[in-house]
Amino acid sequence: MNRALCLILAGIAAFLLASGAKCENSTSSEKTMPEIRITIGDKTFSAALENTPAAAEFVKRLPLSLRMNELNGNEKYIGLSEKLPAESSCPGKIRSGELMLYGKSTLVLFYESFPTSYSYTRIGKITDVKDLKEAVGDREVTVKFEAVKAENNK
């Protein structure tokens, strides 16, 4: 009986790992790409990009000025005109300043931290979130995304 239960549990665990249906409580440990600049009103933030296909495709589309909608008192979002490559997983917890992709074409900027069971593809994270909540406000907001040029590329 115990052997059968162990086999069933092992099968369920293998299925969940293979399907990508997992929640992670830690941030990505992958090496990040160069920074981008995010401007909201008169506030400017730096964000480190994740080393993901979605982040690489996102940065190719910069500069972008997007009118982002408010949702749930913790995020701004916009549907992009083109899909990005998605490799979604459930982070378990969203942290203020995270820039993620929901589905394949919804860009989300989180300005509050909270637990989640939804799946996202990581794009990047604002390195210093001081004043982020005040900058985005509680309504639609225009957010400008720009690539930061490396010093040797001037």
N, C-alpha and C positions, 0 to 999 in steps of 0.2 A: 504494500500500500504506500509506504513512504517513497519507494523508488518510482512509482507511477506519478505521484504528486511532484517529485523533483523533475521528472521528465516533462510534465505539463508546464511547470513554471519555467523551465529552461526554454521550452518552445515559445512561450509567450514573450519572454525576454528577447529571444532571437528575433521574433517577428517585430517587436517594437523598435529594436535597434536597426533592423533592415528597412523599416518603413520611415525612419527619420522622426518618429513620433516620440520625441524626448524633450524634457525640459532641463535646461542647464541653469545652475545657480551662480555660475561664474561668468566673467566676461571672456571674450575670445582671447586666446593666447597667441594668435597668429601675429606675425610681423605686420606692422602698419605701413601704409604708403605715405607719400608726402601730404602736407596739410592743405586744407582749403580755408578760405575766409568766408564767413557768414555774416552778412550785415542786415540788421533789423533796426529800422529807424536810424538813430544816431549811435547805436551800439554795434561794435564789431567783435566777433568771436572767431577763434581759430579752432579748427576741427581736424583731428587726425583721421585719415581714411583707413579702413580695414583693407587687408590684402584679399579682396574677393572680386570675382568677375563683375558683380553688380557695382561695386565702388569704381572699378576701372572704367566701366561703361558710363557711369554717372559723370565722372570727371571729364570724359571726352565731350560731354554736352555743355560744359561750362564756358562762359558765364551764363547763368540763368537768373532771372528775376521772376519769382513766383508768388502769386497771391494765394496764401495758404489759409484754409478754413480751420476753425476752432472745433475741437471735439473733446467732450468729457472733462473739461477743466484741467487737462494734463498733456494735450498734444495739439499740434498743427499738422494738417495733411493737405495733399493735393494729388489729383490723378494726373499722371504724366501722359503726354501724347504718345510716347513710345514705351514699349515694355523693356525692362531690364532683366538680365539673367537672375533667376531666383534660386537660392539654396537655403530655404527657410528652416528655422528650428525655433523651438520655444525657449526663450532666454530665462524663463522663470520669474525674473524681476527686470523691469525696465528702470533705467537710471536716467535722471535728468541730463539732457544734452545729447542723448543718443539719436542718431539719424539712421533710420531703417526703412526698408522696403516692405510693404504689406502686399501680399500677392506678387504680381509682376510689374505693377505700374502705379502703385500708390506710395508716394514719398511721405514719410512721417518724421517730424521733429518733436521729440518728447521734451517737455519742460518741467515735468514732475516725475518723481520716482514712485513706483508702485508694483505690486506683484501682478503677473499676467499668465494666462494659459494660452494666449494667441501665439502664432508663429510669425517670425519676421526674418528677413535677410539683412544682415548687418552691412551698413555702408560706412559709418564713421561715428565719432563722438567728439563733442565740443570739449576742449581741454580744461577750460575754466568757465563754469556755469554761473558765476556771480553775475547778477543782473539779468539773466536770461528770462526768468519768469516775468519780470517787469517789462522787458523789451518786447515780448510777444503779446502781452496784454490778454484780454479776454474776448477778443473779436478776431475777424479776419485780419491778416497782416501780410505785408509784402516782405519777402525774404530774398535777399540776393546772395547767390552762391558763386564764388570765384576761385579759380585755381591760384595757388601761391607759387610764383616763379622761384626756382632755385637760384641761388646767388650766382652760380657759374653759367646760367643761361641768359644773363642780361644782354 
